[in-house]
Each structure stands twice: as structure tokens, then as C-alpha cells.
Amino acid sequence: MANAHRRRNQLARVKVNGMWFTKDSEIKEEAISGLRANFDKSELIPIGRIENVEDLAEELGCKVGRLSSAYLGMSLGAPFKSAAAWNGIKERFRKRLAMWKWQYISNEGANHLNSRHFV
């Protein structure tokens, strides 16, 4: 009986994008008002040990994710000082810069680099 009460309380208050919602109607009102959350594409990523995460995800209509998710090409679970975490990002930027240099700095572009209006 205590577990059922705890589960109901856990699902009674939900924080979405920094705002606390206490009822399903508030979540629906927020979705209708123009600030929409696409819960089909959303993931619920638990930090620490959370009971009944699957129930909460089902209630919100989203899926349960893991901390090994990536954002802007970097793993969210990786330590930011880890060289291995940054190697892929640095290589991607090297390729983009090489492409940019190839497109914009040619023999004709070299003459423009020496002109006064570029300095």
C-alpha cells in the first residue's frame, strides 16, 4: 500500500523544461498554449536511482533514455576532460575547416587576403 501511495505522489508532480506541473490538465494546457513539448521524440534520462521510471515515462508518453546519450556529438556521460571524448569533435572540426579553406582560399583568394580591405 505504501508503494502505491509513493508511486502516485511521484507521478503527481512532474518538472518539464524548468516548470513544475501537478496535474495532467496543466501539462495539456501548456501543450495547447503554443509551448509544445513533443513527448514522442523526448527521452526521460534518470540521474541516480529512480523507482518506477518506466511508469513515469509511460505517463508522459516518452521513452526512457540512458546517460550515454550524445549532444552536439559529445557523449553526455563522458568526462569533459577526457581526450578520447574530444577526439571525434576535433576531427570533425578539422574536416570542416579543411573544406572551408579549400573553398575560399585559392590562388585568387590569396590576392584578396593581401589587400587592405581585408586587414
N, CA and C of each residue as an Amber inpcrd file, in Angstrom:
protein
   357
   0.8200000  -1.1920000   0.0000000   0.0000000   0.0000000   0.0000000
   0.8650000   1.2570000   0.0000000   1.9720000   1.2140000   0.7490000
   2.8560000   2.3840000   0.7990000   3.5080000   2.6190000  -0.5580000
   3.8390000   1.5430000  -1.2800000   4.4460000   1.7070000  -2.6010000
   3.4750000   2.3400000  -3.5830000   2.2050000   1.9660000  -3.5130000
   1.2080000   2.5550000  -4.4070000   1.0500000   4.0470000  -4.1110000
   1.0760000   4.4140000  -2.8390000   0.9680000   5.8300000  -2.4670000
   2.1940000   6.6030000  -2.9530000   3.3830000   6.0310000  -2.7970000
   4.6140000   6.6810000  -3.2390000   4.6060000   6.8500000  -4.7550000
   4.1530000   5.8460000  -5.4940000   4.1080000   5.9180000  -6.9550000
   3.1490000   7.0270000  -7.3940000   2.0180000   7.1200000  -6.7520000
   1.0430000   8.1450000  -7.1050000   1.6230000   9.5360000  -6.8370000
   2.3330000   9.7140000  -5.7320000   2.9390000  11.0090000  -5.4280000
   4.0520000  11.3500000  -6.4120000   4.7990000  10.3460000  -6.8380000
   5.8900000  10.5930000  -7.7780000   5.3400000  11.0610000  -9.1190000
   4.2180000  10.5020000  -9.5400000   3.6310000  10.8820000 -10.8140000
   2.7450000  12.1200000 -10.6960000   2.4920000  12.5760000  -9.4800000
   1.6090000  13.7200000  -9.2990000   2.3150000  15.0420000  -9.5900000
   3.6370000  15.0930000  -9.4760000   4.3930000  16.3190000  -9.7110000
   5.4950000  16.0400000 -10.7090000   5.4790000  16.7250000 -11.8210000
   6.4330000  16.4850000 -12.8990000   7.0670000  17.8130000 -13.2760000
   8.3930000  17.8080000 -13.4850000   9.0940000  19.0180000 -13.9130000
   9.4340000  18.8810000 -15.3880000   8.9380000  19.7930000 -16.2160000
   9.1900000  19.7880000 -17.6530000   9.7430000  21.1510000 -18.0240000
  10.9500000  21.1650000 -18.5840000  11.5970000  22.4110000 -19.0150000
  11.5990000  23.4790000 -17.9200000  11.9120000  23.0690000 -16.7130000
  12.0360000  24.0150000 -15.6130000  10.7400000  24.4180000 -14.9450000
   9.6010000  23.8800000 -15.3910000   8.3130000  24.2350000 -14.7940000
   7.7080000  23.0040000 -14.1240000   7.1720000  23.1880000 -12.9320000
   6.5430000  22.0920000 -12.2140000   5.0670000  22.0130000 -12.5870000
   4.6260000  20.8200000 -12.9170000   3.2210000  20.5620000 -13.2120000
   2.6990000  19.5840000 -12.1740000   1.5130000  19.8580000 -11.6610000
   0.9540000  18.9880000 -10.6340000  -0.2090000  18.1570000 -11.1410000
  -0.7690000  18.5040000 -12.2860000  -1.9100000  17.7620000 -12.8110000
  -1.7180000  17.5160000 -14.2980000  -2.3910000  16.4920000 -14.7910000
  -2.3590000  16.2200000 -16.2270000  -2.9320000  17.3890000 -17.0170000
  -3.9400000  18.0510000 -16.4570000  -4.5730000  19.1620000 -17.1760000
  -3.5990000  20.3090000 -17.4040000  -2.6770000  20.5470000 -16.4570000
  -1.6900000  21.6120000 -16.6360000  -0.7350000  21.2830000 -17.7710000
  -0.3500000  20.0200000 -17.8850000   0.5260000  19.6080000 -18.9850000
  -0.2050000  19.7880000 -20.3070000  -1.4830000  19.4030000 -20.3470000
  -2.2630000  19.5490000 -21.5770000  -2.4610000  21.0190000 -21.9250000
  -2.7240000  21.8780000 -20.9270000  -2.8810000  23.3100000 -21.1800000
  -1.6020000  23.9020000 -21.7500000  -0.4650000  23.5080000 -21.2180000
   0.8180000  24.0150000 -21.6940000   1.0620000  23.5830000 -23.1330000
   0.6760000  22.3620000 -23.4560000   0.8580000  21.8710000 -24.8260000
  -0.0500000  22.6130000 -25.7930000  -1.2520000  22.9600000 -25.3650000
  -2.1950000  23.6540000 -26.2320000  -1.8170000  25.1250000 -26.3900000
  -1.1850000  25.7210000 -25.3880000  -0.9250000  27.1610000 -25.3910000
   0.1370000  27.5950000 -26.3990000   0.8020000  26.7050000 -27.0470000
   1.8100000  27.0870000 -28.0340000   3.2050000  26.6450000 -27.6380000
   3.4540000  26.4690000 -26.3740000   4.7340000  25.9230000 -25.9280000
   4.5720000  24.4150000 -25.8860000   4.8510000  23.7900000 -26.9840000
   4.5860000  22.3590000 -27.0830000   5.8460000  21.5550000 -26.8300000
   5.6670000  20.4640000 -26.1460000   6.7400000  19.5000000 -25.9530000
   6.3730000  18.2570000 -26.7430000   7.2200000  17.8630000 -27.6620000
   6.9670000  16.6640000 -28.4520000   7.4740000  15.4660000 -27.6560000
   6.5950000  14.8950000 -26.8620000   6.9880000  13.8040000 -25.9900000
   7.2920000  12.5250000 -26.7610000   6.8230000  12.4180000 -28.0130000
   7.1470000  11.2330000 -28.8050000   8.6410000  11.1690000 -29.1020000
   9.2660000  12.3270000 -29.2730000  10.7010000  12.3790000 -29.5550000
  11.5310000  12.5690000 -28.2910000  10.8760000  12.7960000 -27.1650000
  11.5830000  13.1010000 -25.9230000  12.0210000  11.8350000 -25.2100000
  13.0790000  11.9830000 -24.4300000  13.5790000  10.8940000 -23.5990000
  13.6270000  11.3670000 -22.1590000  13.2920000  10.4800000 -21.2680000
  13.4100000  10.7320000 -19.8440000  14.7020000  10.0630000 -19.3950000
  15.7000000  10.8510000 -19.0060000  17.0030000  10.3060000 -18.6150000
  17.1230000  10.4270000 -17.1020000  17.0150000   9.3130000 -16.3880000
  17.1050000   9.3760000 -14.9290000  18.5530000   9.5600000 -14.4710000
  18.7340000  10.3710000 -13.4610000  20.0330000  10.5680000 -12.8370000
  19.9530000   9.9290000 -11.4610000  20.8230000   8.9840000 -11.2070000
  20.7620000   8.2580000  -9.9450000  19.7540000   7.1220000 -10.0350000
  19.3480000   6.6270000  -8.8720000  18.3980000   5.5130000  -8.8300000
  16.9920000   6.0700000  -8.6270000  16.1450000   5.8860000  -9.6130000
  14.7670000   6.3790000  -9.5700000  13.8440000   5.1760000  -9.7160000
  12.9010000   5.0660000  -8.8010000  11.9430000   3.9700000  -8.8780000
  10.8400000   4.3180000  -9.8730000  10.3460000   3.3160000 -10.5620000
   9.1920000   3.4410000 -11.4610000   9.4080000   4.4520000 -12.5890000
  10.5950000   4.4800000 -13.1460000  10.8860000   5.3960000 -14.2540000
  10.0450000   5.0280000 -15.4650000   9.8410000   3.7430000 -15.6740000
   9.0450000   3.3000000 -16.8160000   7.6080000   3.7940000 -16.7090000
   7.0580000   3.7700000 -15.4850000   5.6900000   4.2590000 -15.2830000
   5.5930000   5.7540000 -15.5810000   6.5860000   6.5020000 -15.1370000
   6.5910000   7.9410000 -15.3800000   6.7310000   8.2440000 -16.8680000
   7.6050000   7.5070000 -17.5510000   7.7780000   7.7070000 -18.9930000
   6.5000000   7.3540000 -19.7460000   5.8390000   6.3020000 -19.3230000
   4.5810000   5.9150000 -19.9590000   3.5060000   6.9790000 -19.7250000
   3.4730000   7.5330000 -18.5310000   2.5010000   8.5850000 -18.2030000
   2.7230000   9.8350000 -19.0570000   3.9890000  10.1790000 -19.3080000
   4.3100000  11.3530000 -20.1200000   4.2520000  11.0720000 -21.6130000
   4.2970000   9.7990000 -21.9830000   4.2670000   9.4430000 -23.3960000
   5.6230000   9.5450000 -24.0650000   6.6880000   9.3310000 -23.3070000
   8.0320000   9.3670000 -23.8820000   8.7450000   8.0670000 -23.5330000
  10.0010000   7.9550000 -23.9400000  10.7520000   6.7340000 -23.6530000
  11.8560000   7.0180000 -22.6440000  12.3500000   5.9670000 -22.0220000
  13.4250000   6.0940000 -21.0440000  14.7510000   6.0160000 -21.7820000
  15.5950000   7.0120000 -21.5860000  16.9110000   7.0440000 -22.2180000
  17.9970000   6.6880000 -21.2180000  19.2090000   6.6950000 -21.6980000
  20.3600000   6.4180000 -20.8410000  21.3040000   7.6040000 -20.8780000
  22.1720000   7.6760000 -19.9090000  23.0970000   8.7960000 -19.8170000
  24.1490000   8.7690000 -20.9130000  24.2560000   7.6850000 -21.6270000
  25.2390000   7.6240000 -22.7040000  24.7310000   8.3210000 -23.9630000
  23.7150000   9.1440000 -23.8320000  23.2020000   9.9050000 -24.9670000
  24.2430000  10.9160000 -25.4230000  24.1020000  11.3610000 -26.6580000
  25.0470000  12.3380000 -27.2020000  24.3350000  13.6530000 -27.4570000
  25.0510000  14.7330000 -27.2310000  24.5480000  16.0750000 -27.5200000
  25.6560000  16.8360000 -28.2300000  25.3650000  17.3240000 -29.4320000
  26.3380000  18.0180000 -30.2780000  27.5760000  17.1630000 -30.5330000
  27.3750000  15.8710000 -30.6500000  28.4620000  14.9730000 -30.9900000
  29.2870000  14.4880000 -29.8190000  28.9880000  14.9350000 -28.6160000
  29.7650000  14.5120000 -27.4480000  28.8750000  13.7130000 -26.5110000
  29.4030000  12.6170000 -26.0070000  28.6500000  11.7720000 -25.1020000
  28.3850000  12.5100000 -23.7960000  27.1480000  12.4790000 -23.3240000
  26.7990000  13.1760000 -22.0930000  27.3810000  12.5020000 -20.8630000
  27.6700000  11.2230000 -20.9480000  28.2190000  10.5200000 -19.8040000
  29.7240000  10.6080000 -19.7020000  30.3890000  11.1030000 -20.7310000
  31.8510000  11.1560000 -20.7470000  32.3540000  12.3420000 -19.9310000
  33.4740000  12.1520000 -19.2370000  34.0590000  13.3010000 -18.5320000
  34.5840000  14.3230000 -19.5370000  34.3610000  15.6140000 -19.2640000
  34.6990000  16.6370000 -20.2570000  36.2000000  16.8160000 -20.4260000
  37.0090000  16.3510000 -19.4840000  38.4620000  16.4790000 -19.6130000
  39.0860000  15.2890000 -20.3360000  38.2900000  14.3030000 -20.6630000
  38.7900000  13.1100000 -21.3360000  39.1870000  13.4390000 -22.7740000
  40.4140000  13.1040000 -23.1410000  40.9020000  13.3680000 -24.5030000
  40.1300000  12.5440000 -25.5190000  39.7540000  11.3330000 -25.1460000
  39.0200000  10.4680000 -26.0750000  37.6550000  11.0580000 -26.4220000
  37.0450000  11.7420000 -25.4740000  35.7350000  12.3410000 -25.7280000
  35.8290000  13.4770000 -26.7350000  36.9350000  14.1910000 -26.7570000
  37.0930000  15.3440000 -27.6390000  37.6930000  14.9930000 -28.9890000
  38.3010000  13.8170000 -29.1440000  38.9720000  13.4700000 -30.4000000
  38.0270000  13.4990000 -31.5940000  36.8510000  12.9260000 -31.4560000
  35.8960000  12.9110000 -32.5660000  35.4210000  14.3010000 -32.9400000
  35.2140000  15.1340000 -31.9410000  34.7560000  16.5000000 -32.1970000
  35.8490000  17.3060000 -32.8810000  37.0980000  17.1710000 -32.4090000
  38.2100000  17.9020000 -33.0290000  38.4140000  17.4670000 -34.4740000
  38.2940000  16.1760000 -34.7230000  38.4820000  15.6790000 -36.0890000
  37.3920000  16.2030000 -37.0200000  36.1640000  16.2520000 -36.5350000
  35.0640000  16.7760000 -37.3410000  35.2940000  18.2510000 -37.6870000
  35.7800000  19.0330000 -36.7210000  36.0560000  20.4410000 -36.9980000
  37.2390000  20.6100000 -37.9360000  38.2440000  19.7390000 -37.8340000
  39.3720000  19.7930000 -38.7740000  38.8910000  19.5830000 -40.2030000
  37.9970000  18.6200000 -40.3850000  37.4660000  18.3560000 -41.7230000
  36.6640000  19.5410000 -42.2410000  35.8540000  20.1450000 -41.3760000
  35.0690000  21.3060000 -41.8010000  35.9680000  22.4840000 -42.1540000
  37.0050000  22.7180000 -41.3500000  37.9230000  23.8170000 -41.6410000
  38.7120000  23.5580000 -42.9150000  39.1060000  22.3110000 -43.1360000
  39.8350000  21.9840000 -44.3630000  38.9550000  22.2370000 -45.5800000
  37.6830000  21.9020000 -45.4900000  36.7620000  22.1450000 -46.5950000
  36.5830000  23.6430000 -46.8180000  36.4730000  24.4020000 -45.7310000
  36.3290000  25.8480000 -45.8330000  37.5670000  26.4640000 -46.4820000
  38.7530000  26.0380000 -46.0430000  39.9990000  26.5560000 -46.6210000
  40.0670000  26.2310000 -48.1040000  39.6830000  25.0360000 -48.4690000
  39.7560000  24.6190000 -49.8670000  38.8230000  25.4650000 -50.7210000
  37.6480000  25.7910000 -50.1900000  36.6730000  26.5600000 -50.9650000
  37.0470000  28.0280000 -51.0960000  37.5360000  28.6290000 -50.0310000
  37.6830000  30.0770000 -50.0150000  39.1130000  30.5840000 -50.1680000
  40.0950000  29.7850000 -49.9310000  41.4780000  30.2310000 -50.0690000
  42.0980000  29.4860000 -51.2400000  42.0900000  30.1410000 -52.3710000
  42.7120000  29.5920000 -53.5700000  43.7200000  30.6190000 -54.0570000
  44.2760000  30.4390000 -55.2470000  45.2170000  31.4210000 -55.7860000
  44.5500000  32.7820000 -55.9200000  43.3210000  32.7870000 -56.3640000
  42.5920000  34.0410000 -56.4980000  42.2830000  34.6300000 -55.1260000
  41.9370000  33.7830000 -54.1880000  41.6420000  34.2530000 -52.8400000
  42.8690000  34.7620000 -52.1220000  44.0540000  34.2360000 -52.4580000
  45.2840000  34.6910000 -51.8190000  45.5490000  36.1510000 -52.1470000
  45.2150000  36.6000000 -53.3530000  45.3870000  38.0050000 -53.7130000
  44.4790000  38.8930000 -52.8720000  43.2920000  38.4110000 -52.5700000
  42.3660000  39.1950000 -51.7600000  42.8200000  39.2740000 -50.3090000
  43.5270000  38.2560000 -49.8390000  43.9830000  38.2690000 -48.4580000
  45.0360000  39.3460000 -48.2290000  45.7920000  39.7050000 -49.2680000
  46.8400000  40.7110000 -49.1350000  46.3170000  42.1310000 -49.3060000
  45.1030000  42.3070000 -49.7500000  44.5780000  43.6510000 -49.9830000
  44.2220000  44.3350000 -48.6670000  44.1180000  45.6600000 -48.7010000
  43.9110000  46.4500000 -47.4870000  42.5290000  46.2460000 -46.8620000
  41.5250000  46.0660000 -47.6770000  40.1770000  45.9690000 -47.1150000
  39.9720000  44.7010000 -46.2920000  40.8680000  43.7530000 -46.3660000
  40.7680000  42.5350000 -45.5660000  41.5080000  42.6630000 -44.2400000
  42.3710000  43.6630000 -44.1320000  43.2130000  43.8000000 -42.9420000
  42.5370000  44.5230000 -41.8650000
